Each structure stands twice: as C-alpha cells, then as structure tokens.
Amino acid sequence: MFAQELENLLRERFPDAEIMVQGEDGVHMSAMVIDESFRGMNRVEQQRMVYAALKGKMDGPTGELHALALTTKAPE
C-alpha cells in the first residue's frame, strides 16, 4: 500500500479532514487525521474510526499494511 492509496481510503471516510500520510516502504506508514467528527471523542474512539476506514487493510498477518503510526484530533 502506498501513501496515496492510504490517503484515498481515509479521504472516503473523512472528506473534509486535513490528512497527511507518510511512508516510503508501503508497509510502515504514518498518518495524521484532523477532522471535526472527532470532537468530543477520546483518542481510542478516534483511532477506531480511522481503522474502520482502512477497510481491513491492517487485519491480521495478511494485511497490506503492517504498521501505522496514527495521530488523530479535532481541529483547534
């Protein structure tokens, strides 16, 4: 999985978010998602929403994405 693919998946779920994705090897990536829908949620709830948006790309040993350093927050 490449950075643009990951961003596209996130953009489907969070169309108005500020999204930044980094990672060169396609397996270990980082993403920051800043979206109004996170307001009032704790970090676990926010990150669950992001993982759901990945549509199984991180599921189990056969997942396309092995590691994702994830930062989520509501806009300031």
HUURQUI-V37027 format. One record per residue. N is the residue number from 0. SS is DSSP state (A for helix, B for strand, O for the rest). PHI is phi in whole degrees, 0 to 359 (* if undefined). NEAR is the number of other C-alpha atoms within 12 Angstrom. Layout:
BEGIN
[[N SS PHI NEAR] [N SS PHI NEAR]]
END
This chain:
BEGIN
[[0 O * 26] [1 O 254 22] [2 A 306 25] [3 A 294 19] [4 A 297 20] [5 A 297 37] [6 A 299 29] [7 A 298 22] [8 A 298 26] [9 A 293 34] [10 A 295 25] [11 A 300 18] [12 A 274 22] [13 O 235 27] [14 O 296 18] [15 O 257 16] [16 O 284 25] [17 B 271 23] [18 B 234 31] [19 B 232 24] [20 B 236 29] [21 B 226 26] [22 O 145 23] [23 O 256 14] [24 O 268 16] [25 O 78 23] [26 O 238 23] [27 B 245 23] [28 B 228 28] [29 B 227 26] [30 B 215 33] [31 B 239 29] [32 B 234 37] [33 B 245 29] [34 O 214 29] [35 A 299 19] [36 A 296 24] [37 A 277 25] [38 O 302 16] [39 O 85 14] [40 O 263 17] [41 O 278 15] [42 A 298 19] [43 A 298 16] [44 A 297 17] [45 A 299 27] [46 A 292 28] [47 A 299 18] [48 A 297 24] [49 A 294 38] [50 A 299 28] [51 A 297 19] [52 A 293 23] [53 O 282 28] [54 O 51 20] [55 O 82 18] [56 O 293 26] [57 O 249 24] [58 O 282 16] [59 O 63 11] [60 O 291 12] [61 O 262 11] [62 O 296 18] [63 O 292 23] [64 O 248 28] [65 O 274 21] [66 B 218 23] [67 B 223 29] [68 B 279 21] [69 B 239 26] [70 B 238 26] [71 B 229 33] [72 B 190 28] [73 O 275 24] [74 O 298 17] [75 O 276 9]]
END
